């Protein structure tokens, strides 16, 4: 609370204009004398105004070093003549003694001077807090100014490079122009010389003929007849020589000489695309790194960390070229003992035979690979056990979470067959490798058998993301033979439906792996199943089952009772099936290499795609998933990619190529989309699960090392962020944790 003065020379009272001011109204901002001030607080409309008396003999504000009650008197607007001597903490306002007894009786009040002291302390504390932020803000200002200055310098440097580039092109064009003009002049000069020689010969012949004929005419006219007879032979021979001269009258050259431009459209196109301006808005504090290698790596095995650059809004950068650098150093030779929290010294032969200095020299510094889509891969290999620090910089500044602490341990005998999650686990299970098939099947046969569903929690000491494994090979309830499709249903507390292809049925489980239902009768009749491959759940809880051999899609109640079929006569080999945001049924026809969208009534709404390798074509598509915008992502098995279409079937984009690296596929199968529209893909041939963002940029893997997949098929996501995948080669389904 403060009192306001008029000034060094106060103006007269604003009402009477005669007396000197003695008070000031806060609401009206006017100076009043004593009488007018009292009247002002009693007048209708201004009785609630706050009138403050001015300090005698002073025209300024109260002393800022302290509050002086004898210099400022505050009057209560509700109780005439009462001074504001107390402060209500609940209402945060000054009150008089009457207020404390009436309106603010139950409130927490204290003397105004004490409140002023408290407020002064609080304001000083706030000033201290703000002041503590000043160095950081000033440093930020300096950083921004540095970036602005660097941006201006780089713009000037880039402009210089642009001018140099086009000056070089101008020089090349000038050289070509000069060469063409010189060639033009040379050809023209040669033709002119040939024609000039011919012209000279013809003119000489004409002069000779004219002079010879003139001479003979004169001889015939002037010479006597006998002399004409005597010189006839001589004159005739002269004329005969001219008559027999071989001088062709036709020009020995032509005038054909022109400039042929040729097909310069490609050249024009090339010139229009000469160079490009590369830029992005990636900032370090929003840029992140992912990968299992950020926590633990194995000695002498290559590891990869994926860096995703983002702008200040958190949006992913879509182009490359950012200055991403990485450096690695060993901070300790003590590593945690396997299976124990106690540390141990490095016992690897490499570590024991070399000194720390030689170990540092042996350390391979990370290599950064630009994927040109805003994503970068940092690859490195450590050769000795220990604790390492990996620092990843963007434009010289550490990214979010950098530096990272990494533990490097030696490969043990029991996990010698595994590899780092950050390196593509393409060697774990390949359908094309007979030895791998035998290993995987023998591993499955060693698992304990049970009369019912085999459901086990992971107890393997190798760390991975698996939470649960359900099922084994068999014909009984809860057992599978080549499971294919899998889907989540909101029915009751949540159900997982699995298309048990070779058992020709669908089995339904709880989220904890308990088999609650098995339905389906083998056969080719209506309501029967011959080879169920895909399954999905409708919003009302009904199940949609794609039958590859029967060439139709059947709909069942949650109890397993048959309702209807769709696609009969329109499908020739349905594989995957899903439901879009409008409740329409999307069927992937694997045999026809197309996608059909049906209403639940069976009416065909849209059909797109055919066999081929173009963007809008497929080669054995398997499964589909729909994101929040209604876009349909489809795994193209033999084209080794994922293709994304809008709800009308118009092509949007594709990602993935054939291979075993990050973002590559060897026959993709199952697919799912999370709440952020990230795309999770089951890589059948590489036996792994990869995670991509909504634009198809690789993000990470799901760690499946402890119990490797063997030809994963269908995949689904639960609302709480767990991945359920049908592991067809191991005749089970597995549940993995997934952090969205």
C-alpha angles and dihedrals in degrees: 000000000000140000121229126216131205101234143264090306106031119212120236122269110297092224108040097021089209111079129061116260117261101169142024130220111225094204099045095033090221134135116236137185121234095267095044091046091056091047091047092058091050099045119104110260096022101054090104094051120117110239115191124194117234122240112261111252095000129101101184139068123294118277108284092211093073146343116267115196092193091060099050128041119191119199125209112242091210101047116044116231094009116125123221101248101147138057127218112215094194094054096029093225141111116259139182127237092265090054091054089055097044123020097017098034094122094039130098107258135172138175113291093235090055090048090051090052091050092048091047091053092046091050091049089051090049090049089051091051092049091045090053088059093053097083090050092048092046090049089050089051090052090049091050091048089050091051091048091050092046090047091053092048092048091048090053091046092048091048089052091051091049091052092046091050094052093041087058090049090049090052091051091048091048090050091050091047091051091048092051093048091048090050089049092052093046094052092045091049092051093050091046091051093051093048091045092055091049091047091052092050093050093046090050090051092049092050091049093049093047093048092045093049091047091050093050092047090053091046092051091048102043107026120087116256094252092053090051088056091047096048096037093099093050094047093044093052090053092052091043090057091056091045092052097045110126099227110144110215094209116094114262091219139035133225096241106136124134143139115254110206095195124194102327095159091098088048091051089049090048091050091049088055098042105135128338138224110247121199142139138184098230115147126193099234092058096040115098139189127219136186140097088258089074088074110026138004136178121242116260093008122114115246132192131205118194117220118199115195120212137180126241090276092056093251114144116251112243101201135054134226098097117142100250115169133172136197131186133199136171113243100179142009092210114098130179115266115249110262092005137082092221116100126237134194120253109274100178116125089240093056095044095050098048135060121238091257092054089047090056090050090050092052110110110226114229121268119217119215118195111216089191093232102086092277126105133189121218109201123190143154128208120203102193135049119254146090114301135191118219114195117194117191132192112199088343095307125105116255123231109302096008129173097051123202112225128188116213117199133177119256111261125214094247094055099033089115094058130080137199116289089229090063114069106262092220093137095060100081128356122175089212092060115082093194091055092051091053092048093049095046093047089050089053093049091055092061115104114266127225136188091237136032113328105228120169139168116227115263097162109130091223107096118238139139099262116124103172142008119201128190141006137217112297148096099251131097110291092020127104143205110198101336112205123172125035130185141179120232128194090216110135108327093343131295135209116216119199126194102223095201105188093036086055096225145089121245124200123207138182118245088261093057103260113144108232102167143016119186138167136088121226113245148080098262130103111291092016130109129226103167115354109195107159134040134181138169125236121218090257092056098257117138124235114206125191112211112200098192097040090048096223143086120244128203121213134183119247086261091058096254113146116246111169146317133238135193096038107159091009101071128060102180117000114191115164128027134187140164123241129216092273094053093255117145116239114201123191107211101206096184095046093041092228142104125237127195117204136183114236087254089063099255112144109234104173139003124186140165136041137199116299146079101267123110094265095041134084139207107205102331114202120184139004138205133189126222129210092274094053094254114149119224114198129188110229101206104194095031088056096225146091119246125200124206134176122246091272093055097255114146116250108170145319134219137189135050135211112284147075102265131099110304093009127116140209099201107326118218125163121045137182138173125219130213091273091052091250110153121231115197131191108222102209101188094042092042096225143105120240129194124215134178122246091275095051100259113147115251110167149310131264105240108243099156103116094059105016122216119245110206102332116210128175123019137190138180127224122217091251091058105260123141118223113193130180106232098202098181092051092042095232142082124246134206122217133186114244126189110211 
